Amino acid sequence: MSEFNGLGMSLGNLSRLSSAQTRSISAENPTGGKGAGAMAPADPNGPARELGRGWKCRPCHDVAPGQTVTLADIEGPGAIQSMWFAGSVVSRDFILRIYWDGQAAPSVEVPISDFFAMPWSTQCMGWPYCPVNSLPVAVNPRAGLNCFWEMPFRKSCRVTVENRHPTAVGGCFHQINYTLTSVPDDCAYFHAQFRRVNPLPYAQEYVILDGVKGRGHYVGTVMGWGVNNSGWFGEGEIKFFIDGDGEFPTICGTGTEDYFGGSYNWDVNGKYVEYSTAFMGMHYVHRPDGTYQSQHRHGMYRWHVMDPVRFGKDLRVRIQALGWRTEGRYYPGQHDLCSVAYWYQTLPAAPFPALGDRNALEIV
């Protein structure tokens, strides 16, 4: 029997010994090197000036306007096992990218806030706090962003953050915990892609994911839903088109709130009720204030951890926006929709569509 490689951690194998090496990258140890943490000298004008080296001298990176900073550059084989972010980078202005095995195109390209299921974090570096209490992603007070997606790589891993804000410097607090170990041949590469349409054209389905080629499995969806009409908005079905499906999908849901684990409009006594669970949630509701904040906004997630959607050669994912109009007819809504799709697949992956400029991502 081969030695346990330290991947696929769970309570069932937590007691098993392994030769895997634990490493961690932060501003205090930017290389993740063994015995290389807390080496920054104290700033003569900083809070550690009396205590000296080793006393929290560099807790974060500053990311200047227009700058892209490499947070991690790791030689494999190994796997990221968890990540934590905090600071003023929690907004749509800061883009997280991850590159595997020297690929020119990123396999993860998502605004930091959206990656951690906070789709309505504003570009003025403020955010509505919305706790997420799920298995792969947790958001804790005030804006501690955590993920536990396992992300194996064979040759290398590079993690960057881009600052798109025109004037503000972003303070990036981060901890990227990883292991150096062998990676089995059947391990695929983690991907995450952001999309946004505002407004959705009339009678068109919203595209969560398209153009995926290769073998893999779909593991999660985050959606931000800005409602642009009165009444209920979530009758639309989600559809998974797998391995050559044409007009009709292999998997078809029964409604938006149903896909995210709720039912009957999330309505209890005439109010939307938030929830956050291990694998699904509608964890955020922005309620209109009657003046300038005029529309409802929702944040939802669905993790396919226990029920991944497997594909052998290609995958498309879409969702409909349907409300009600007179005489019991559906109304195809024209909403502000954004999403993050999470999946694993073989490399190379097809290039992502353009992310869009700052105005295209702006929350208005």
N, C-alpha and C positions, 0 to 999 in steps of 0.2 A: 504494500500500500504506500502510495507516495505521501510525502510530508505535506501537512496542511499549510497552505500558502497565506493564510490570514485574510482572505477575501470572503465575501458573503457572510459577514458577521451577523449573528443573531443570538438570542438567549440560548438556543440549542447547541451552539458550538463555542460559546464565549469562554469556556474553560480550557479549550484546546491550545497547546503550546505551538509556537511557530517561530521560524527564523526570520520572519518579516521584520524590517527595521522601521520604527516609528520616527517620523520627522514632522516638522511644523514650520510654516513660513509666516512671519509677521513683520511689522516695521522694526521690531527688536531683533529679528533674525531673518533678514531678507533673502538669504541663500538657503535657509533650512539646514545649514551645516551642523554636524555634530559638535557640541560644545561651542557653538558660535553665537549664542543668544546673549542679549543684554550687554553688548560690547561697545555701544555708542558712547562717546564721551559726553559729559554733562555740558549743556549750554551755560556759559558764564552768566547769562541773564535769565535762565530757565528755572523752573521750580526745583530741579535736582542740583542746583549750583552748590549747595552746602553738603549734600550727601555724596555727590560724585557718581562715577561710573557704576552701572549696575542697578541704579535706582530710578527706573522708568524714565530714561533719558530720551527715548524716541518711540512714543506709543503709536504714532500714525504717520502716514505719508500725506503730503500735500500734493494735490493734482491741480496744476495751473490751468486757466482757461485755454482751450484748444490743445491741451497736452494729452498724450496717451502714455500711461505709466505701466511698465511691466511689473506686476506684483509677484509673479512666480515664474521661474524658468527651470524646470526640473528634468533631469535625465532619468529615463526609466530603465527597466520596467517597474511599474508600481501602480498606485491608484490613489486619487483623492478620496478621502473617507468622510470629511466634513468641512464646511466653510462657515465662517461668521463674518458679517460686515456690520458696521455702524458708522455714525458720523454724518456729515453734510452730503455725502455721496448718495444718500437714500432719496433719489428723485429720478425723473425721466431724463435729466441732463447728463447722467453718468451711465455709460454703456459698458457692460461686462462682456468680455469675449474670452473664449477658451479655444486653444488650438492643440490638436493631438498629432503626435508623431511627425512634426515638421510640415504639416499641411499648410498651404498658403491661405486657404479660406478658413474662417473660424467654424467650429462645430457648435459653439454657443455664441449667440449675439443677441443680447436682451438688455434693456434698461435694468439697472440693478434692482430698483423697487419692484418692477414687474416680475423679475425672476423669482423673487421671494413672495409672490402672491399679494403684492400691494400695488394694484394697477392705477390708483388715483393719487399717487404721490406727486405733488406739484413741482413745477420747474423753478419756483422761487425758494427751493430747498426748505420747504415745510412739508408736513405730511399729516394726514389723518391717521391716528394710531388705530390699527385694527388687528387684534391678536389673532394669530394662527396657531392652532394647537393640533398639528397633524404629525404623522410619522416622518415623512421625508423633509418637511419644511416647518419651521417654527418661527413666529415673530413675537418677541417678548418686549415688555416695556423698557424704554420708550420706543425704540426702533432698533432692537437687536435682531438682526436677520440671520437665521441659521438654516443650513440645509445638510442633509445626510444622504444625498444621492451618491451611490458608489460610482466612481468614474475611473475605470482602468485605462492604462496606456502602456504601450510596449517600448517606445523609443523616447518620447519626450512629451512634456506638457508645458504650455505657456499660457499664463493668465494675465490679461491686461484690463485696465479701466481707462476709458476716454472721458474727458470733461468737455461737454459742449456748451457750458454756460459762458456767456460773453465776457463776464467780469469777475465772477466769484471763484475763489480758490476752494476746492473741495478737500475737506479733511477725511481721509480714508483710513478708518480703523478696520483691520482685517486679521483673520487667523485662518490659514489654509492648512489643514491637517491631512497628512498623506502617509502612505507606507511604500517602502521599496521592497518589491517582492516579485516572484514569477507571476505571469498572467496566463491563465489557461487559453487554449486555442479557441474555445467557444465563447469567450468574453467579447462583447461588442462595445462600441464607443458611445458615450453619452452625448446627446444633442439637445439643444433648446433653441427655439426660433420664435421671435416676436413678430406679430402683425397688428395693424390698426387700420380701420376704415371709418371715416367720419365725414358725412353720413353714409350709411349703407345704401346703395342705389335701390330704388323701389323694385320689389319682387325679385331680388337677387339673394342667393344664399351667401352667407359669410364663410370665407375660406380660412380655416384654422391651420391647415397644412396641405401642401401640394408639392409635386415634383420630387418626392422622396423615391430614390432608386437604391436597391440593395436588399439585404436581408436584415430583419431586426424585429423590434417590438415597441409599440407605443405605450408610454407609461404615465402620461399625465396631461391635464389641461388646466390652465388658469384663464379666466375670462374677466374682463371689465366691461360692464354693460351700462352705458349712459342712455337713459330712456328719453326719446325725443317726442313722445306723444303721451296723452293721458290714457289711463286704463292699464290692464294687464298686458304684458309684452312677451311672455315666455311659452307660447304654445308650440314653438318651432322644434323640429326634430334634429338630432345630431345624426350624422351619417359617416360611416367608415367604408371607403372604397378600397378593397384589398385585392392585390395581385391580378390586375387587369379588369376589374369591374368597369362596366361601361356606364350607362345611364342610371342603373340601379345599384345600391350598395349591398354589401354583405351584412352589415350591422346598421340597424336603424332604430333610434330611440323613440320615445313617446312624448317628449316635451323637455324644455330647457331645465326646469326645476327638477324634473325626474332624473335627468342625467347627473345632476349635481347632488342627488341623494335626497331631495325633498319631494313634496307633492302639494297639490292644490294651492299653487301660487305662493307657497311659504306664508300663507295668510292665517294668522291666529287672532281672532277677535278684531278683524279689520286692519291689522298691522303686519308688515313683513317682520319675521323673526329670524335673527341671525343665529348661526350655529357653526361650530368648528370641531371636526372630529378627525379620527386617525387618517381617513382616506377621502373625505369629501366635506365640503362646507360651502355655505353662503355667508361668509364671515363679515361682510361689510355692507352697510346700507347708508348712503348719503341721502338724507331727507331734505326736501326743499325748505327754505326758510321764509318763503313768501315774498322775497324781494329780489336780490341779485342771484342767489343760488336757487334756480327755478326748477331744476330737473332732478329726478331720482337717478342715483348711480349705485351699482351693485358690484361687489367683488365675489367671485366664486372659484372653487377649485375641485378637481376630481383626479385622484391618483389611482392609476391602474397598477397598483403594486401586487395585489392578489389576483388580478385578472388582466394581465397585459394583453394587448391586441397584437398578435403575431402576424408578420407578413414575410413573404418569401422573395418578392422582387420589387413591389412598389406599394405606396400608400397615399391616399388622399382623405382629408377629414374636413367636413363642412357642417355648419349649423344654420338653421333657419331662424329668422326673426318674425314671429307671428303674434299679433294681438287680435282684438275683436273690433268689428264695425257693426253697423246696423243689420237687422234681420239675421242675426246669428252667422255672419260671414267673417272669415279670417281677414285681418288687415296686415299686409306685409310691411313691417315697421322699417323706418329709416333712422337707425340709431347710431350712436357713437360706440363702436365695438373695438375691443382690443383683446389680444390673446397671447399666451405663450404655450407652445406645444413642446412636450418633452418626450424623447424617444431614444432608444439605443439602435445602432445599426453598424454594419461593416463599413470600412473605408475603401475608396474615397466616397465622400458624400457629394451630392449635387450642390453647387453654390446656392446660397440663399438669395432671395430677392432683396433689392436694395432696402435698407432699413428706413430710409427717408430722413429728411433734414430735421432741424429742431422744431420748425413750425409744423411739420407733419406729425410730430409726436406730442405737440403741446396739448395740455388739458385745458379746454376752454368751456 
